Amino acid sequence: MKKDRKEEIQEVTENIIEKNMADIMSDRFGRYSKYIIQQRAIPDARDGLKPVQRRILYSMWNLHLKNSEPFKKSARIVGDVIGRYHPHGDISIYEALVRMAQDWKSNFPLIEMHGNKGSIDDDPAAAMRYTESRLEKISELMLRDLDRKVVKMAPNFDDSEYEPIVLPALFPNLLVNGAKGIAAGFATEIPPHNLGEVIDATIALIKNPTISIEELSEIVKGPDFPTGAIINGINEIKKALSSGQGRITISSKYHYVYDKKDESKIIGIEIIEIPFGVVKSKLVSDIDAIAIDKKISGIKEVLDQTDRNGISIFIQLEDGANADAIIAYLMNKTELSISYSYNMVAIDNNRPVILNLYSALIAYLSHLKEVNINGINYDLKKFKLRLEIVEGFIKVAEISDEVIHLIKESDNSKKGVILALMNKFKFSELQATAIAELRLYKLSRMDQIEFQEEKKNLEIQIENCNKLLNDKWEFNQYLIKQLLEIKNQYSKPRLTEISDQKIDKEIDHKLLTKNEDFYLYITKDGYYKKISLKVYTSNELSTFKLKEEDNVFYFDKVNSLSKILFFTNLGNYFIIDCHLFKDCNWKDLGQHISSIVALESSEKIIRVIEITSFNSYANFILISKLGYAKKINLRDFENKSSLKTKTCMSFKDDNDELIDAQISNDEKMLFILLNNGMYHLVSENELKVGISLKARGIRLLLNLYKHPQLQVSGFITVSKYNNIIYLTQGGYIKCWDTSKLELTTRNTPKMLFTPLKNNILGLQSLAVTLSNLKMLYTDNNGNLAEYDWKFILKDKTKESKLLKLDYSFTNPGYFITPIKINELIEADEIEQEKIRQEYQGYIDKNIELTAEHALIKKSYNQDIQHLNNEEQEELFQISTEDIELPNVSNNVNGNQKDKKNIATKESVSQKIQEIEKIDLETIMQKIKQIKKK
């Protein structure tokens, strides 16, 4: 009767088994992991082979592809492996076959291949249909005695035949050739070692089973790579050998190439050995890229001269290049030196374990003993069986007539003859069978003598076998003899050198960088341009290319050996070595700073400072928009020139940000401009050095807390004799004499100027009128131009009034005052250094402005007003010549006993006061001199 549809559905649903998905995944992944670990990726500790490698070798053995036999197509071998032992993809099997043939990956390749088997440049091997393969001679040691049943066999995947679960492996393949693989939860990285050393260590272990790992480490000195090179650090090697895990440094082997005409002149560096696993072509490309990008100077050309005689990478050097510094840099920045992970994971007793040198040797030695014992037992059994037969032959010769008669009388079957011989003459079944098959001529006297000799030899062989099995010392001597034969036939000198000298990670970039000056432009949008002196002098400023609505924020001639310190609005800083800036074309837009240092999208550069040395008595003043401030010593930034932003000021308020960072010397005043036209003028001594880089600082301006609408627009550090120049976003400009500004408290600001009705007083740029001050802007045509700001010093308008700039502009631009921090004076001369920095700096840089200041004070004199620009310039020079200034010693580190010529604060102050007191009569005399000319 036909079942109802509902009954069928009900019957099906009743057989549904519900299980938790997590449990199912855990169980399935566990099975998968076990398979991957044991059957795919991790080698066996006994023969050092993964299953696919073992099956390839066994298949080639069955195909009679010994080293003495002709080659056979690799595709034929791969097909045999797939069909009989390894039901996986042909590509993975062929890759494993090729890997065992590559002599730069193994000390002793197990397969010899004709055709393209790849290269150390990571070139792929030819397809399997083009290459031919056969076993290497040493592979016979891996497969020898398989016919003696020395290892266990297991059914293949379809139970049609048997395959070995491990090869005899009479030489220590795991340690000698190494292994690499990644499984589920496990990975292995076993480096190759020297065959002679490993065999010596095995012999030492046979002689002394309690030998220590330290003693073994004296024999096996460390990995011995097929590519040679140098291992740096003996202690790291010993740690890796004793624990099975560790990191060792491998560096290339090289020598200098000298000029044939001048043997003291180095013209190049030749790399002759590279670290294990390094792709040579990539290494050459990396070195070449360093030379092309000019990350270091001195490399002229990189040539790959490698041929069948060995590796040769020739680095041609420029004249005067520092070869030691160049090779040290390349060792640190390229794969000329690598860190190799030593991770000896292998399958031991069906479990993945970490092996050290001792346990790896124990695993190999235990396997070697088992293989030899199985072989001896096999031989013993064979000898005993043969002896039994030979004894039967000897006996039958004595009764040959009776035996012949018995055979004649028996029935015609072989079985009948055997039974008759066993019953009448008491022969064993084995003897009776052999006699039944014996030819009559074997009963001759000569053959009987041979049987007697064979019996004696068999008895000796049986005795030897029993001695090896029962006498431990004899067995050990047998193993040692076997190992020494392998060593004498196959061992090679060590290729990898062991050195206790470590690679120095500190790089002195000054030795690697060409000492040259160049111009560095940085824009407000974060673009930079590195311009050579030649390009700078051969181009006009108007042709300088900028991004639309961008403008130059920093511009100066810098040195390639200097560092550039950047501050950002987010309270971060970073330092870039000048040699890292790439050359740019004059008419290009340049490259963004983010190509060197990663910046956030809202992060903007607010201050750029060139540093030639961190050994300088200098502090940085940092002030935030909400009035927080801190003072940081320059040395706090030393040795932190990593290409990452780091914090120099933190903020608790999301609306706060860093306004500016200024240099100080503990003797200046802080001129702080607020967004309502008011200012603070306070001593920088309100701030103390010692606050950590990540701190917020102190609340310097107390009134900002009471009036949240007030914010800091900008600030600068000033001295008594500076002029402050101010540029607004609307294109207005004004200058103030600091000596006329009133000091304020931290709580009460003063009014600086009356805000204009159209509210265009947003601060664009603020500076001190030093002689090197420049003002760059972008005109309406998008061209960069420089503006002569000095007219403002002769402004006769009221101090509360701002002057409109007399140029058409797209962007008002910025005042640019390049700041350099130079070498420091010794600590015990700091006081003298302060005097020199403030007053000599004033005299050197501002003497022209000092003379101008004197003229401005008398600016209402009609005679001065009628002078043209050239006459005024000459007046400034003449006025300066008549002012005798005290000598400020530049060599404050020298002999301090003679202090007559060293300036003091009082002497310099006195002279500056004399400058301030230039009277009208003196000015008029100078004017008359000019008019006479």
Secondary structure, 3 states (H helix, E strand, C coil): CCCCHHHHHHHHHCCCCCCCHHHHHHHHHHHHHHHHHHHHHCCECCCCCCHHHHHHHHHHHHCCCCCCCCCEEHHHHHHHHHHHCCCCCHHHHHHHHHHCCCCCCCCCCCEEEECCCCCCCCCCCCCCCCCEEEECCCHHHHHCCHHHCCCCEEECCCCCCEEECCCCCCCCHHHHHCEEEECCCCEEEECCECHHHHHHHHHHHHHCCCCCHHHHHHHCCCECCCCCCEEECHHHHHHHHHHCEEEEEEECEEEEEECCCCCCCEEEEEEEECCCCCCHHHHHHHHHHHHHCCCCCCEEEEEECCECCECCEEEEECCCCCHHHHHHHHHHHCCCEEEEEEECEEEECCEEEECCHHHHHHHHHHHHHHHHHHHHHHHHHHHHHHHHHHHHHHHHHHCHHHHHHHHHHCCCCHHHHHHHHHHHHCCCHHHHHHHHCCCHHHHCHHHHHHHHHHHHHHHHHHHHHHHHHHCHHHHHHHHHHHHHHHHHHHCCCCCCEEECCCCCCCCCHHHHCCCCEEEEEEECCCEEEEEEHHHHHCCCHHHCCCCCCCCEEEEEEEECCCEEEEEECCCEEEEEEHHHCCECCCCCCCEEHHHCCCCCCCCCEEEEEEECCCCCCCEEEEEECCCEEEEEEHHHHCCCCCCCCEECCCCCCCCCCEEEEEEECCCCEEEEEECCCEEEEEEHHHCCECCCCCCCCEECCCHHHHCCCCCEEEEEEECCCCEEEEEECCCEEEEEEHHHCCCCCCCCCEECCCCCCCCCCCEEEEEECCCCCEEEEECCCCCEEECCHHHHHHCCCCCCCCEECCCCCCEEEEEECCCEECCCCCHHHHHHHHHHHHHHHHHHHHHHHHHHHHHHHCCCCHHHHCCCHHHHHHHHHHHHHCCCCCCCCCCCCCCCCCCCCCCCHHHHHHHHHHHHCCCHHHHHHHHHHHHHC
